[in-house]
Amino acid sequence: MAAEDDLRALEEKFEAGDYRAVRDGVAALLAGDASEDVKKAARALRARTEPTRAQIALLAIAALLVAAISAWAVATHGPKSHTTPPPRPTVEHVH
């Protein structure tokens, strides 16, 4: 019964967004002497806090895109853009 109460408390923490506490609590539940149903529910709750493969892939693609755009910007607007421009030609105005 105590394990079920702990699981309900973990679900409340999950709903509140405290995923660190959920992961730590699930580890404690799995190490304890909870029933298989409670352990199965705890594993499912932990799985909901872990990133999916799609999320990891999107994060990697975004990081590569930032790196590529940064490299392009440095390559095209690099050290040459910080040099002083050549002086303007002197124009003589005759009145």
Buried (B, 14 or more C-beta within 10 A) or exposed (E): EEBBEBBEEBBEBBEEEBBEBBBEBBEBBEEEEBEEEBBEBBEEBBEEEEEEEEEEEEEEEEEEEEEEEEEEEEEEEEEEEEEEEEEEEEEEEEE
